[in-house]
Amino acid sequence: MRITQIETIPIEIPLSRDFGGSTYHVPSRCTVITRMRTSEGIVSEVYNGDNREHAHDIITIIQQELSPLLIGEKVLQIERLWEKMHAITNKSRDRKLAMEAIACMDTALWDLMGKACGMSVCTLLGGYRSSLPIITIAGYYEEGKTLKDLAKEMEWIKGNGLAGCKMKVGKLSPEKDAERVAAARDGVGKDFVLAVDANRGWNMQEAIRFSHLVEHLDIAWFEEPCHWYDDAYMMARVRQATRIPINAGQSEFTSHGVRRLIEAGAVDYVNFDASESGGITEWRRVASLCSLFGVKMAHHEEPQIAMQMLAGVPHGTYLECFSNPERDPIWQSFIANRPAIKNGMIEILQGPGFGLVLDEVMIKKYRVD
């Protein structure tokens, strides 16, 4: 079975407001759909990325550099094809952008492999479980939003069946953000997973001060607490200073970058993002590395593919989504067969590959090519 055609479709949906964290802005929801066709008539159906401005750049790399490398190749030789694609990162360029393009191709290949074998990607990766606890990303900074509003937001999330929430911190002082976290905990009580994500917003001293202020609130993890420029060293110091587990890895785009975090003693969880780092093939290497060192696996967003990966391995933990349809209308509306969320859990799609059925009407409405 060989690859005969590759189609990429850029999607962009303007959002009703800016969903930003401590260091970034999100005015629109963008992604890339990849349809890879084979000589046997099998077609991939996947989408990758929460990319903001550069979806068209990714597609240009796919069309001009990666597609010529893959057309005519055997689908099931995934490791060899990944190595062949990865060679484009050796020249001077924006390497992360190249890895995002490779991720689109690699994810499509895994979808095809699953469909060819009649197995889900979860099964191909180990098939450890058939469901996962699912949390939402919320608690954004909004003008006029009070502590009472934040507590009500958490109550709404819990009432909609989510197991927990990863909320934004790192934009304000440690003391002010600690007040926000306390209000969030007050809104939902103890039987709710509450994690915090600073998006690299603080220096080491600020992160340690914040962690001491919220330790008593039963925080599941403290994600990317420190500025980017010396994050592994600083996170290791934060980890030593608090009993709150530390989560990082979404800003890495190679397994070697994750190795750096583990060697520094900086992480308890790794939320490596397959869509920003070369796809499922590279994510699987990270999962193996983390398993050897007793580090748990999470995943940065992307529930449509992350469910298959996290459920496939023993140390997979929580699935992340955006439960607010205003933040992620693609997760809410594009997947015709999206599993329901019930009692904090989501069932893993059991169809071959990633098992996704995408809504053609929505694709036609929001494609921007």
Residue pairs with C-beta under 8 A, 6 or more apart in sequence:
1 38
1 39
1 40
1 42
1 74
1 75
1 76
1 112
1 116
2 38
2 39
2 72
2 73
2 74
2 75
3 36
3 37
3 38
3 39
3 70
3 71
3 72
3 73
3 75
4 37
4 38
4 39
4 71
4 72
5 36
5 37
5 71
6 34
6 35
6 36
6 37
6 62
6 66
6 67
6 70
6 71
6 105
6 108
7 34
7 35
7 36
7 37
8 32
8 33
8 34
8 35
8 58
8 59
8 62
8 63
8 104
9 32
9 33
9 34
9 35
9 363
9 367
9 369
10 30
10 31
10 32
10 55
10 56
10 59
10 367
10 368
10 369
11 29
11 30
11 31
11 32
11 33
11 47
11 55
11 330
11 334
11 363
11 366
11 367
11 368
12 28
12 29
12 30
12 55
12 366
12 368
13 28
13 29
13 30
13 329
13 330
13 366
14 27
14 28
15 26
15 27
15 28
15 29
15 326
15 327
15 329
16 326
17 142
17 326
18 25
18 26
18 27
19 26
19 140
19 326
19 327
20 26
20 140
20 141
21 140
21 141
21 168
21 170
21 171
21 197
21 199
21 201
22 141
22 168
22 169
22 170
22 171
22 198
22 199
22 200
22 201
23 170
23 199
23 200
23 201
24 199
26 50
26 52
26 327
27 52
28 52
29 50
29 327
29 328
29 329
29 330
30 49
30 50
30 51
30 52
30 53
30 55
31 47
31 48
31 49
31 50
31 51
31 55
31 330
32 47
32 48
32 49
32 51
32 55
32 58
32 59
32 104
33 45
33 46
33 47
33 358
33 363
34 44
34 46
34 47
34 48
34 62
34 104
34 105
34 107
34 108
35 43
35 44
35 45
35 108
36 43
36 44
36 70
36 105
36 108
36 109
36 111
36 112
37 43
37 44
38 75
38 112
38 116
40 116
42 112
42 115
42 116
44 107
44 108
44 109
44 111
44 112
44 115
44 353
45 111
45 353
45 354
45 356
45 357
45 358
46 104
46 107
46 108
46 111
46 304
46 305
46 353
46 354
46 356
47 304
47 330
47 334
47 356
47 358
48 100
48 103
48 104
48 107
48 274
48 275
48 279
48 302
48 305
49 55
49 58
49 100
49 103
49 104
49 275
49 276
49 302
50 275
50 301
50 302
50 328
51 58
51 100
54 97
54 100
55 368
57 97
58 97
58 100
58 101
58 104
59 101
59 369
61 88
61 97
61 98
61 101
62 101
62 104
62 105
65 88
65 101
66 85
66 88
66 101
66 102
66 105
69 81
69 84
69 85
70 81
70 84
70 85
70 105
73 81
73 84
75 109
75 112
75 113
75 116
76 113
76 116
78 106
78 109
78 110
78 113
78 281
79 281
81 105
81 106
81 109
82 102
82 106
82 278
82 279
82 281
82 282
85 102
85 105
85 106
86 102
86 278
88 98
88 102
89 95
89 98
89 99
89 102
95 253
96 253
96 276
99 253
99 254
99 276
99 277
99 278
99 282
100 253
100 275
100 276
100 277
102 278
102 279
103 274
103 275
103 276
103 277
103 278
103 279
103 282
104 275
104 279
105 279
106 278
106 279
106 280
106 281
106 282
107 274
107 275
107 279
107 280
107 305
107 354
109 279
110 121
110 124
110 279
110 280
110 281
110 353
110 354
111 121
111 353
111 354
111 356
112 353
113 124
113 353
114 120
114 121
114 123
114 124
114 352
114 353
114 354
115 352
115 353
117 124
117 352
118 352
119 352
120 127
120 308
120 348
120 349
120 350
120 351
120 352
120 353
120 354
120 355
121 280
121 305
121 308
121 309
121 312
121 353
121 354
122 128
122 130
122 307
122 308
122 309
122 311
122 312
122 348
123 312
124 312
125 280
125 284
125 287
125 308
125 309
125 312
125 313
126 312
126 313
126 314
127 311
127 312
128 311
128 312
128 313
128 314
128 316
129 311
129 316
129 348
130 311
130 347
130 348
130 350
131 311
131 345
131 346
131 347
131 348
132 307
132 310
132 311
132 316
132 318
132 319
132 345
132 346
132 348
133 163
133 164
133 193
133 317
133 318
133 319
133 344
133 345
134 162
134 163
134 303
134 318
134 319
134 320
134 321
134 341
134 344
134 345
134 346
135 162
135 163
135 164
135 165
135 166
135 193
135 195
135 318
135 319
135 320
135 321
136 157
136 162
136 164
136 165
136 166
136 320
136 321
136 322
136 323
136 324
137 165
137 166
137 167
137 197
137 301
137 320
137 321
137 322
137 327
138 153
138 154
138 157
138 165
138 166
138 167
138 322
138 323
138 324
138 327
139 150
139 153
139 154
139 165
139 166
139 167
139 168
139 180
139 184
140 168
141 168
141 171
141 172
147 179
147 180
147 183
148 183
150 167
150 180
150 183
150 184
150 187
151 183
151 184
151 186
151 187
151 188
152 187
153 184
153 187
154 165
154 167
154 184
154 185
154 187
154 188
154 192
154 194
155 187
155 188
157 165
157 188
157 323
158 188
158 192
160 323
160 341
161 341
161 342
161 343
161 344
162 323
162 341
162 344
163 192
163 193
163 318
163 344
163 345
164 192
164 193
164 194
164 195
164 220
164 318
164 344
165 184
165 188
165 192
165 193
165 194
165 195
166 195
166 196
166 197
166 223
166 320
167 180
167 181
167 184
167 194
167 195
167 196
167 197
168 196
168 197
168 199
169 177
169 180
169 181
169 196
169 197
169 198
169 201
169 210
170 177
170 197
170 198
170 199
170 200
170 201
170 202
170 225
171 177
171 201
172 180
173 206
174 202
174 206
174 207
174 209
174 210
174 213
175 209
175 213
177 196
177 210
178 210
178 213
178 214
181 194
181 196
181 214
181 217
181 219
182 214
182 217
184 194
185 194
185 217
185 218
188 194
190 218
193 220
193 318
194 217
194 218
194 219
194 220
195 219
195 220
195 221
195 222
195 223
195 247
196 214
196 219
196 221
196 222
196 223
197 223
197 224
197 247
198 207
198 210
198 222
198 223
198 224
198 225
198 226
199 223
199 224
200 224
200 225
200 226
200 227
200 228
200 231
200 251
201 227
202 210
202 225
202 226
202 227
203 226
203 227
203 234
204 226
204 234
204 237
204 238
207 222
207 225
207 226
207 234
207 238
208 237
208 238
208 241
208 242
210 222
210 225
211 222
211 225
211 238
211 241
211 242
211 244
212 241
212 242
214 244
215 242
215 243
215 244
219 244
220 245
220 318
221 244
221 245
221 246
221 247
221 268
221 269
222 238
222 242
222 244
222 245
222 246
222 247
223 246
223 247
223 248
223 269
223 271
224 231
224 235
224 247
224 248
224 250
224 251
225 234
225 235
225 238
225 246
226 234
226 235
226 238
227 234
228 251
231 248
231 251
231 266
232 260
232 261
232 264
232 266
233 264
233 266
235 246
235 248
235 261
235 264
235 266
235 267
236 264
236 265
236 266
238 246
239 245
239 246
239 265
239 266
239 267
239 268
240 265
245 268
245 269
246 266
246 267
246 268
246 269
247 267
247 268
247 269
247 270
247 271
247 298
248 261
248 266
248 267
248 269
248 270
248 271
249 257
249 258
249 261
249 267
249 269
249 270
249 271
249 272
249 273
249 286
249 298
249 300
250 271
250 272
250 273
250 276
250 300
252 258
252 260
252 261
252 272
252 277
253 276
253 277
253 278
254 277
254 278
254 282
255 272
255 282
255 285
255 286
255 289
258 270
258 272
258 286
258 289
258 290
259 289
261 267
261 270
262 270
262 289
262 290
262 293
262 295
267 295
268 295
268 296
269 295
269 296
269 297
269 298
269 317
270 286
270 290
270 295
270 296
270 297
270 298
271 297
271 298
271 299
271 300
271 320
272 283
272 286
272 297
272 299
272 300
273 299
273 300
273 301
273 302
274 280
274 282
274 283
274 299
274 302
274 305
274 306
274 309
275 302
275 305
276 300
277 283
280 305
280 309
283 299
283 309
284 309
286 297
287 297
287 309
287 313
287 315
287 316
290 296
290 297
290 315
291 313
291 314
291 315
295 315
296 315
296 316
296 317
297 309
297 310
297 313
297 315
297 316
297 317
298 310
298 317
298 318
298 320
299 306
299 309
299 310
299 319
299 320
300 320
301 320
301 321
301 322
302 320
303 319
303 320
303 321
303 331
303 346
304 331
304 335
304 354
304 356
305 354
306 319
306 320
307 319
307 346
307 348
307 349
308 348
308 349
308 354
308 355
309 316
310 316
310 317
310 318
310 319
311 348
319 346
321 328
321 331
322 328
322 331
325 332
325 333
331 338
333 359
333 362
334 358
334 359
334 362
334 363
335 356
335 357
335 358
335 359
336 357
336 358
336 359
337 349
337 351
337 355
337 356
337 357
339 346
339 347
339 348
339 349
340 346
340 347
349 355
349 356
